[in-house]
Amino acid sequence: MTQTKITKEDLKAKFQGLETGLAKARSTAAPALPIIVGAVGVGVFVVALYLGFRLGKKRNALIEIKRI
């Protein structure tokens, strides 16, 4: 097995290929990003609302007033 030296051009070509792949992935994922962000935001809001109601029920006392 012979070992070859890695040249500057080899590294440059590999990094260029990696950059091209990342640019393709970014352009493919860009249209779905607002939908994903919106879904995560709604999910966080629903969880916070649920936990708020639950905490409110635990801390809220029920007082019954009867007239004699």
PDB file of N, CA, C and O in Angstrom, chain B, residues numbered from 101:
ATOM      1  N   MET B 101       0.839  -1.161   0.000  1.00  0.00           N
ATOM      2  CA  MET B 101       0.000   0.000   0.000  1.00  0.00           C
ATOM      3  C   MET B 101       0.898   1.243   0.000  1.00  0.00           C
ATOM      4  O   MET B 101       1.737   1.424   0.882  1.00  0.00           O
ATOM      5  N   THR B 102       0.703   2.063  -0.978  1.00  0.00           N
ATOM      6  CA  THR B 102       1.490   3.290  -1.059  1.00  0.00           C
ATOM      7  C   THR B 102       0.669   4.437  -0.486  1.00  0.00           C
ATOM      8  O   THR B 102      -0.543   4.528  -0.679  1.00  0.00           O
ATOM      9  N   GLN B 103       1.360   5.285   0.208  1.00  0.00           N
ATOM     10  CA  GLN B 103       0.680   6.433   0.790  1.00  0.00           C
ATOM     11  C   GLN B 103       0.976   7.650  -0.061  1.00  0.00           C
ATOM     12  O   GLN B 103       2.122   7.935  -0.408  1.00  0.00           O
ATOM     13  N   THR B 104      -0.106   8.366  -0.389  1.00  0.00           N
ATOM     14  CA  THR B 104       0.064   9.588  -1.175  1.00  0.00           C
ATOM     15  C   THR B 104      -0.157  10.788  -0.272  1.00  0.00           C
ATOM     16  O   THR B 104      -0.909  10.722   0.701  1.00  0.00           O
ATOM     17  N   LYS B 105       0.479  11.839  -0.593  1.00  0.00           N
ATOM     18  CA  LYS B 105       0.335  13.059   0.193  1.00  0.00           C
ATOM     19  C   LYS B 105      -0.947  13.783  -0.209  1.00  0.00           C
ATOM     20  O   LYS B 105      -1.339  13.804  -1.376  1.00  0.00           O
ATOM     21  N   ILE B 106      -1.571  14.363   0.778  1.00  0.00           N
ATOM     22  CA  ILE B 106      -2.774  15.149   0.523  1.00  0.00           C
ATOM     23  C   ILE B 106      -2.337  16.558   0.150  1.00  0.00           C
ATOM     24  O   ILE B 106      -1.608  17.225   0.885  1.00  0.00           O
ATOM     25  N   THR B 107      -2.799  16.980  -0.997  1.00  0.00           N
ATOM     26  CA  THR B 107      -2.393  18.303  -1.480  1.00  0.00           C
ATOM     27  C   THR B 107      -3.468  19.337  -1.158  1.00  0.00           C
ATOM     28  O   THR B 107      -4.579  19.015  -0.739  1.00  0.00           O
ATOM     29  N   LYS B 108      -3.095  20.553  -1.366  1.00  0.00           N
ATOM     30  CA  LYS B 108      -4.010  21.664  -1.135  1.00  0.00           C
ATOM     31  C   LYS B 108      -5.209  21.580  -2.074  1.00  0.00           C
ATOM     32  O   LYS B 108      -6.332  21.901  -1.687  1.00  0.00           O
ATOM     33  N   GLU B 109      -4.966  21.147  -3.307  1.00  0.00           N
ATOM     34  CA  GLU B 109      -6.040  21.031  -4.296  1.00  0.00           C
ATOM     35  C   GLU B 109      -7.033  19.928  -3.905  1.00  0.00           C
ATOM     36  O   GLU B 109      -8.234  20.066  -4.134  1.00  0.00           O
ATOM     37  N   ASP B 110      -6.527  18.829  -3.313  1.00  0.00           N
ATOM     38  CA  ASP B 110      -7.415  17.758  -2.852  1.00  0.00           C
ATOM     39  C   ASP B 110      -8.368  18.273  -1.767  1.00  0.00           C
ATOM     40  O   ASP B 110      -9.574  18.030  -1.814  1.00  0.00           O
ATOM     41  N   LEU B 111      -7.811  18.975  -0.811  1.00  0.00           N
ATOM     42  CA  LEU B 111      -8.637  19.528   0.259  1.00  0.00           C
ATOM     43  C   LEU B 111      -9.648  20.532  -0.277  1.00  0.00           C
ATOM     44  O   LEU B 111     -10.808  20.547   0.133  1.00  0.00           O
ATOM     45  N   LYS B 112      -9.187  21.371  -1.199  1.00  0.00           N
ATOM     46  CA  LYS B 112     -10.061  22.383  -1.775  1.00  0.00           C
ATOM     47  C   LYS B 112     -11.228  21.739  -2.514  1.00  0.00           C
ATOM     48  O   LYS B 112     -12.365  22.201  -2.413  1.00  0.00           O
ATOM     49  N   ALA B 113     -10.946  20.675  -3.255  1.00  0.00           N
ATOM     50  CA  ALA B 113     -11.999  19.977  -3.999  1.00  0.00           C
ATOM     51  C   ALA B 113     -12.999  19.316  -3.049  1.00  0.00           C
ATOM     52  O   ALA B 113     -14.206  19.367  -3.289  1.00  0.00           O
ATOM     53  N   LYS B 114     -12.514  18.705  -1.989  1.00  0.00           N
ATOM     54  CA  LYS B 114     -13.411  18.053  -1.023  1.00  0.00           C
ATOM     55  C   LYS B 114     -14.289  19.084  -0.307  1.00  0.00           C
ATOM     56  O   LYS B 114     -15.489  18.868  -0.137  1.00  0.00           O
ATOM     57  N   PHE B 115     -13.699  20.186   0.105  1.00  0.00           N
ATOM     58  CA  PHE B 115     -14.479  21.218   0.776  1.00  0.00           C
ATOM     59  C   PHE B 115     -15.495  21.850  -0.167  1.00  0.00           C
ATOM     60  O   PHE B 115     -16.600  22.195   0.252  1.00  0.00           O
ATOM     61  N   GLN B 116     -15.130  22.004  -1.437  1.00  0.00           N
ATOM     62  CA  GLN B 116     -16.065  22.553  -2.421  1.00  0.00           C
ATOM     63  C   GLN B 116     -17.254  21.610  -2.591  1.00  0.00           C
ATOM     64  O   GLN B 116     -18.397  22.060  -2.674  1.00  0.00           O
ATOM     65  N   GLY B 117     -16.990  20.309  -2.644  1.00  0.00           N
ATOM     66  CA  GLY B 117     -18.067  19.327  -2.760  1.00  0.00           C
ATOM     67  C   GLY B 117     -18.969  19.346  -1.530  1.00  0.00           C
ATOM     68  O   GLY B 117     -20.189  19.240  -1.654  1.00  0.00           O
ATOM     69  N   LEU B 118     -18.382  19.478  -0.355  1.00  0.00           N
ATOM     70  CA  LEU B 118     -19.154  19.557   0.883  1.00  0.00           C
ATOM     71  C   LEU B 118     -20.018  20.813   0.900  1.00  0.00           C
ATOM     72  O   LEU B 118     -21.182  20.764   1.298  1.00  0.00           O
ATOM     73  N   GLU B 119     -19.456  21.924   0.475  1.00  0.00           N
ATOM     74  CA  GLU B 119     -20.199  23.177   0.439  1.00  0.00           C
ATOM     75  C   GLU B 119     -21.360  23.108  -0.547  1.00  0.00           C
ATOM     76  O   GLU B 119     -22.434  23.648  -0.283  1.00  0.00           O
ATOM     77  N   THR B 120     -21.149  22.453  -1.670  1.00  0.00           N
ATOM     78  CA  THR B 120     -22.211  22.289  -2.658  1.00  0.00           C
ATOM     79  C   THR B 120     -23.344  21.431  -2.090  1.00  0.00           C
ATOM     80  O   THR B 120     -24.519  21.744  -2.282  1.00  0.00           O
ATOM     81  N   GLY B 121     -22.995  20.367  -1.400  1.00  0.00           N
ATOM     82  CA  GLY B 121     -24.006  19.509  -0.783  1.00  0.00           C
ATOM     83  C   GLY B 121     -24.811  20.237   0.276  1.00  0.00           C
ATOM     84  O   GLY B 121     -26.026  20.065   0.366  1.00  0.00           O
ATOM     85  N   LEU B 122     -24.141  21.050   1.077  1.00  0.00           N
ATOM     86  CA  LEU B 122     -24.832  21.825   2.101  1.00  0.00           C
ATOM     87  C   LEU B 122     -25.750  22.871   1.484  1.00  0.00           C
ATOM     88  O   LEU B 122     -26.837  23.122   2.005  1.00  0.00           O
ATOM     89  N   ALA B 123     -25.333  23.478   0.391  1.00  0.00           N
ATOM     90  CA  ALA B 123     -26.170  24.472  -0.283  1.00  0.00           C
ATOM     91  C   ALA B 123     -27.430  23.811  -0.842  1.00  0.00           C
ATOM     92  O   ALA B 123     -28.511  24.398  -0.784  1.00  0.00           O
ATOM     93  N   LYS B 124     -27.303  22.596  -1.385  1.00  0.00           N
ATOM     94  CA  LYS B 124     -28.474  21.877  -1.892  1.00  0.00           C
ATOM     95  C   LYS B 124     -29.426  21.532  -0.754  1.00  0.00           C
ATOM     96  O   LYS B 124     -30.640  21.684  -0.894  1.00  0.00           O
ATOM     97  N   ALA B 125     -28.889  21.071   0.365  1.00  0.00           N
ATOM     98  CA  ALA B 125     -29.719  20.714   1.514  1.00  0.00           C
ATOM     99  C   ALA B 125     -30.427  21.947   2.067  1.00  0.00           C
ATOM    100  O   ALA B 125     -31.594  21.872   2.453  1.00  0.00           O
ATOM    101  N   ARG B 126     -29.735  23.071   2.108  1.00  0.00           N
ATOM    102  CA  ARG B 126     -30.322  24.303   2.620  1.00  0.00           C
ATOM    103  C   ARG B 126     -31.452  24.784   1.716  1.00  0.00           C
ATOM    104  O   ARG B 126     -32.492  25.222   2.207  1.00  0.00           O
ATOM    105  N   SER B 127     -31.259  24.708   0.413  1.00  0.00           N
ATOM    106  CA  SER B 127     -32.303  25.162  -0.504  1.00  0.00           C
ATOM    107  C   SER B 127     -33.505  24.225  -0.485  1.00  0.00           C
ATOM    108  O   SER B 127     -34.627  24.657  -0.747  1.00  0.00           O
ATOM    109  N   THR B 128     -33.285  22.954  -0.180  1.00  0.00           N
ATOM    110  CA  THR B 128     -34.385  22.004  -0.100  1.00  0.00           C
ATOM    111  C   THR B 128     -35.181  22.212   1.180  1.00  0.00           C
ATOM    112  O   THR B 128     -36.407  22.105   1.160  1.00  0.00           O
ATOM    113  N   ALA B 129     -34.517  22.505   2.293  1.00  0.00           N
ATOM    114  CA  ALA B 129     -35.177  22.635   3.586  1.00  0.00           C
ATOM    115  C   ALA B 129     -35.772  24.021   3.815  1.00  0.00           C
ATOM    116  O   ALA B 129     -36.606  24.175   4.708  1.00  0.00           O
ATOM    117  N   ALA B 130     -35.388  25.009   3.065  1.00  0.00           N
ATOM    118  CA  ALA B 130     -35.830  26.383   3.300  1.00  0.00           C
ATOM    119  C   ALA B 130     -37.343  26.564   3.223  1.00  0.00           C
ATOM    120  O   ALA B 130     -37.880  27.271   4.076  1.00  0.00           O
ATOM    121  N   PRO B 131     -38.073  25.984   2.272  1.00  0.00           N
ATOM    122  CA  PRO B 131     -39.525  26.191   2.236  1.00  0.00           C
ATOM    123  C   PRO B 131     -40.263  25.593   3.433  1.00  0.00           C
ATOM    124  O   PRO B 131     -41.319  26.102   3.808  1.00  0.00           O
ATOM    125  N   ALA B 132     -39.746  24.545   4.034  1.00  0.00           N
ATOM    126  CA  ALA B 132     -40.425  23.896   5.154  1.00  0.00           C
ATOM    127  C   ALA B 132     -40.116  24.561   6.487  1.00  0.00           C
ATOM    128  O   ALA B 132     -40.788  24.275   7.478  1.00  0.00           O
ATOM    129  N   LEU B 133     -39.142  25.418   6.541  1.00  0.00           N
ATOM    130  CA  LEU B 133     -38.717  26.027   7.805  1.00  0.00           C
ATOM    131  C   LEU B 133     -39.819  26.833   8.492  1.00  0.00           C
ATOM    132  O   LEU B 133     -40.003  26.655   9.696  1.00  0.00           O
ATOM    133  N   PRO B 134     -40.560  27.703   7.811  1.00  0.00           N
ATOM    134  CA  PRO B 134     -41.626  28.442   8.509  1.00  0.00           C
ATOM    135  C   PRO B 134     -42.715  27.525   9.069  1.00  0.00           C
ATOM    136  O   PRO B 134     -43.272  27.805  10.130  1.00  0.00           O
ATOM    137  N   ILE B 135     -43.017  26.452   8.376  1.00  0.00           N
ATOM    138  CA  ILE B 135     -44.030  25.509   8.850  1.00  0.00           C
ATOM    139  C   ILE B 135     -43.549  24.825  10.121  1.00  0.00           C
ATOM    140  O   ILE B 135     -44.309  24.678  11.078  1.00  0.00           O
ATOM    141  N   ILE B 136     -42.298  24.411  10.131  1.00  0.00           N
ATOM    142  CA  ILE B 136     -41.733  23.739  11.300  1.00  0.00           C
ATOM    143  C   ILE B 136     -41.680  24.691  12.490  1.00  0.00           C
ATOM    144  O   ILE B 136     -42.034  24.306  13.605  1.00  0.00           O
ATOM    145  N   VAL B 137     -41.250  25.912  12.268  1.00  0.00           N
ATOM    146  CA  VAL B 137     -41.168  26.898  13.350  1.00  0.00           C
ATOM    147  C   VAL B 137     -42.557  27.195  13.898  1.00  0.00           C
ATOM    148  O   VAL B 137     -42.732  27.311  15.111  1.00  0.00           O
ATOM    149  N   GLY B 138     -43.537  27.318  13.027  1.00  0.00           N
ATOM    150  CA  GLY B 138     -44.911  27.563  13.466  1.00  0.00           C
ATOM    151  C   GLY B 138     -45.461  26.407  14.284  1.00  0.00           C
ATOM    152  O   GLY B 138     -46.112  26.623  15.306  1.00  0.00           O
ATOM    153  N   ALA B 139     -45.205  25.181  13.843  1.00  0.00           N
ATOM    154  CA  ALA B 139     -45.691  24.006  14.570  1.00  0.00           C
ATOM    155  C   ALA B 139     -45.045  23.908  15.945  1.00  0.00           C
ATOM    156  O   ALA B 139     -45.721  23.588  16.923  1.00  0.00           O
ATOM    157  N   VAL B 140     -43.767  24.174  16.030  1.00  0.00           N
ATOM    158  CA  VAL B 140     -43.082  24.141  17.327  1.00  0.00           C
ATOM    159  C   VAL B 140     -43.623  25.245  18.236  1.00  0.00           C
ATOM    160  O   VAL B 140     -43.813  25.017  19.430  1.00  0.00           O
ATOM    161  N   GLY B 141     -43.871  26.427  17.693  1.00  0.00           N
ATOM    162  CA  GLY B 141     -44.420  27.530  18.485  1.00  0.00           C
ATOM    163  C   GLY B 141     -45.798  27.205  19.033  1.00  0.00           C
ATOM    164  O   GLY B 141     -46.081  27.467  20.202  1.00  0.00           O
ATOM    165  N   VAL B 142     -46.661  26.634  18.196  1.00  0.00           N
ATOM    166  CA  VAL B 142     -47.999  26.250  18.647  1.00  0.00           C
ATOM    167  C   VAL B 142     -47.895  25.163  19.716  1.00  0.00           C
ATOM    168  O   VAL B 142     -48.634  25.190  20.700  1.00  0.00           O
ATOM    169  N   GLY B 143     -46.984  24.210  19.531  1.00  0.00           N
ATOM    170  CA  GLY B 143     -46.800  23.148  20.516  1.00  0.00           C
ATOM    171  C   GLY B 143     -46.361  23.692  21.862  1.00  0.00           C
ATOM    172  O   GLY B 143     -46.879  23.271  22.896  1.00  0.00           O
ATOM    173  N   VAL B 144     -45.422  24.612  21.865  1.00  0.00           N
ATOM    174  CA  VAL B 144     -44.952  25.220  23.118  1.00  0.00           C
ATOM    175  C   VAL B 144     -46.095  25.995  23.780  1.00  0.00           C
ATOM    176  O   VAL B 144     -46.252  25.949  25.000  1.00  0.00           O
ATOM    177  N   PHE B 145     -46.886  26.701  22.981  1.00  0.00           N
ATOM    178  CA  PHE B 145     -48.015  27.467  23.522  1.00  0.00           C
ATOM    179  C   PHE B 145     -49.042  26.542  24.169  1.00  0.00           C
ATOM    180  O   PHE B 145     -49.533  26.832  25.260  1.00  0.00           O
ATOM    181  N   VAL B 146     -49.370  25.438  23.513  1.00  0.00           N
ATOM    182  CA  VAL B 146     -50.356  24.494  24.050  1.00  0.00           C
ATOM    183  C   VAL B 146     -49.857  23.863  25.353  1.00  0.00           C
ATOM    184  O   VAL B 146     -50.619  23.728  26.310  1.00  0.00           O
ATOM    185  N   VAL B 147     -48.600  23.485  25.387  1.00  0.00           N
ATOM    186  CA  VAL B 147     -48.044  22.891  26.608  1.00  0.00           C
ATOM    187  C   VAL B 147     -48.050  23.913  27.739  1.00  0.00           C
ATOM    188  O   VAL B 147     -48.405  23.575  28.868  1.00  0.00           O
ATOM    189  N   ALA B 148     -47.665  25.150  27.461  1.00  0.00           N
ATOM    190  CA  ALA B 148     -47.669  26.190  28.500  1.00  0.00           C
ATOM    191  C   ALA B 148     -49.088  26.459  28.990  1.00  0.00           C
ATOM    192  O   ALA B 148     -49.297  26.653  30.187  1.00  0.00           O
ATOM    193  N   LEU B 149     -50.054  26.473  28.095  1.00  0.00           N
ATOM    194  CA  LEU B 149     -51.446  26.687  28.471  1.00  0.00           C
ATOM    195  C   LEU B 149     -51.942  25.558  29.365  1.00  0.00           C
ATOM    196  O   LEU B 149     -52.588  25.803  30.384  1.00  0.00           O
ATOM    197  N   TYR B 150     -51.639  24.327  28.984  1.00  0.00           N
ATOM    198  CA  TYR B 150     -52.052  23.168  29.777  1.00  0.00           C
ATOM    199  C   TYR B 150     -51.426  23.205  31.174  1.00  0.00           C
ATOM    200  O   TYR B 150     -52.114  22.991  32.172  1.00  0.00           O
ATOM    201  N   LEU B 151     -50.147  23.473  31.238  1.00  0.00           N
ATOM    202  CA  LEU B 151     -49.482  23.523  32.549  1.00  0.00           C
ATOM    203  C   LEU B 151     -50.002  24.680  33.386  1.00  0.00           C
ATOM    204  O   LEU B 151     -50.080  24.558  34.609  1.00  0.00           O
ATOM    205  N   GLY B 152     -50.357  25.793  32.769  1.00  0.00           N
ATOM    206  CA  GLY B 152     -50.912  26.930  33.491  1.00  0.00           C
ATOM    207  C   GLY B 152     -52.264  26.608  34.097  1.00  0.00           C
ATOM    208  O   GLY B 152     -52.527  26.947  35.251  1.00  0.00           O
ATOM    209  N   PHE B 153     -53.130  25.951  33.324  1.00  0.00           N
ATOM    210  CA  PHE B 153     -54.433  25.552  33.857  1.00  0.00           C
ATOM    211  C   PHE B 153     -54.271  24.557  34.994  1.00  0.00           C
ATOM    212  O   PHE B 153     -54.969  24.639  36.005  1.00  0.00           O
ATOM    213  N   ARG B 154     -53.365  23.636  34.828  1.00  0.00           N
ATOM    214  CA  ARG B 154     -53.147  22.616  35.853  1.00  0.00           C
ATOM    215  C   ARG B 154     -52.628  23.255  37.149  1.00  0.00           C
ATOM    216  O   ARG B 154     -53.086  22.922  38.241  1.00  0.00           O
ATOM    217  N   LEU B 155     -51.680  24.163  37.014  1.00  0.00           N
ATOM    218  CA  LEU B 155     -51.133  24.840  38.183  1.00  0.00           C
ATOM    219  C   LEU B 155     -52.191  25.721  38.841  1.00  0.00           C
ATOM    220  O   LEU B 155     -52.236  25.821  40.067  1.00  0.00           O
ATOM    221  N   GLY B 156     -53.031  26.352  38.050  1.00  0.00           N
ATOM    222  CA  GLY B 156     -54.102  27.188  38.584  1.00  0.00           C
ATOM    223  C   GLY B 156     -55.109  26.380  39.381  1.00  0.00           C
ATOM    224  O   GLY B 156     -55.617  26.845  40.401  1.00  0.00           O
ATOM    225  N   LYS B 157     -55.399  25.176  38.921  1.00  0.00           N
ATOM    226  CA  LYS B 157     -56.334  24.330  39.652  1.00  0.00           C
ATOM    227  C   LYS B 157     -55.739  23.867  40.977  1.00  0.00           C
ATOM    228  O   LYS B 157     -56.466  23.731  41.962  1.00  0.00           O
ATOM    229  N   LYS B 158     -54.451  23.626  41.020  1.00  0.00           N
ATOM    230  CA  LYS B 158     -53.812  23.178  42.254  1.00  0.00           C
ATOM    231  C   LYS B 158     -53.762  24.290  43.290  1.00  0.00           C
ATOM    232  O   LYS B 158     -53.955  24.027  44.477  1.00  0.00           O
ATOM    233  N   ARG B 159     -53.513  25.503  42.881  1.00  0.00           N
ATOM    234  CA  ARG B 159     -53.324  26.609  43.817  1.00  0.00           C
ATOM    235  C   ARG B 159     -54.620  27.345  44.144  1.00  0.00           C
ATOM    236  O   ARG B 159     -54.640  28.173  45.054  1.00  0.00           O
ATOM    237  N   ASN B 160     -55.690  27.062  43.429  1.00  0.00           N
ATOM    238  CA  ASN B 160     -56.929  27.792  43.615  1.00  0.00           C
ATOM    239  C   ASN B 160     -57.802  27.067  44.643  1.00  0.00           C
ATOM    240  O   ASN B 160     -58.058  25.870  44.516  1.00  0.00           O
ATOM    241  N   ALA B 161     -58.244  27.786  45.636  1.00  0.00           N
ATOM    242  CA  ALA B 161     -59.101  27.193  46.671  1.00  0.00           C
ATOM    243  C   ALA B 161     -60.567  27.387  46.269  1.00  0.00           C
ATOM    244  O   ALA B 161     -60.936  28.420  45.710  1.00  0.00           O
ATOM    245  N   LEU B 162     -61.379  26.401  46.556  1.00  0.00           N
ATOM    246  CA  LEU B 162     -62.796  26.462  46.269  1.00  0.00           C
ATOM    247  C   LEU B 162     -63.505  26.817  47.560  1.00  0.00           C
ATOM    248  O   LEU B 162     -63.460  26.053  48.525  1.00  0.00           O
ATOM    249  N   ILE B 163     -64.155  27.957  47.588  1.00  0.00           N
ATOM    250  CA  ILE B 163     -64.846  28.422  48.779  1.00  0.00           C
ATOM    251  C   ILE B 163     -66.345  28.385  48.487  1.00  0.00           C
ATOM    252  O   ILE B 163     -66.819  28.936  47.494  1.00  0.00           O
ATOM    253  N   GLU B 164     -67.068  27.725  49.372  1.00  0.00           N
ATOM    254  CA  GLU B 164     -68.506  27.608  49.197  1.00  0.00           C
ATOM    255  C   GLU B 164     -69.179  28.420  50.287  1.00  0.00           C
ATOM    256  O   GLU B 164     -68.895  28.229  51.470  1.00  0.00           O
ATOM    257  N   ILE B 165     -70.046  29.300  49.910  1.00  0.00           N
ATOM    258  CA  ILE B 165     -70.755  30.143  50.870  1.00  0.00           C
ATOM    259  C   ILE B 165     -72.206  29.683  50.917  1.00  0.00           C
ATOM    260  O   ILE B 165     -72.884  29.624  49.891  1.00  0.00           O
ATOM    261  N   LYS B 166     -72.674  29.360  52.120  1.00  0.00           N
ATOM    262  CA  LYS B 166     -74.063  28.926  52.297  1.00  0.00           C
ATOM    263  C   LYS B 166     -74.786  29.982  53.127  1.00  0.00           C
ATOM    264  O   LYS B 166     -74.240  30.540  54.079  1.00  0.00           O
ATOM    265  N   ARG B 167     -75.985  30.226  52.747  1.00  0.00           N
ATOM    266  CA  ARG B 167     -76.786  31.200  53.465  1.00  0.00           C
ATOM    267  C   ARG B 167     -77.658  30.449  54.467  1.00  0.00           C
ATOM    268  O   ARG B 167     -78.284  29.443  54.134  1.00  0.00           O
ATOM    269  N   ILE B 168     -77.686  30.941  55.663  1.00  0.00           N
ATOM    270  CA  ILE B 168     -78.469  30.272  56.705  1.00  0.00           C
ATOM    271  C   ILE B 168     -79.817  30.936  56.842  1.00  0.00           C
ATOM    272  O   ILE B 168     -80.628  30.520  57.669  1.00  0.00           O
TER     273      ILE B 168
END
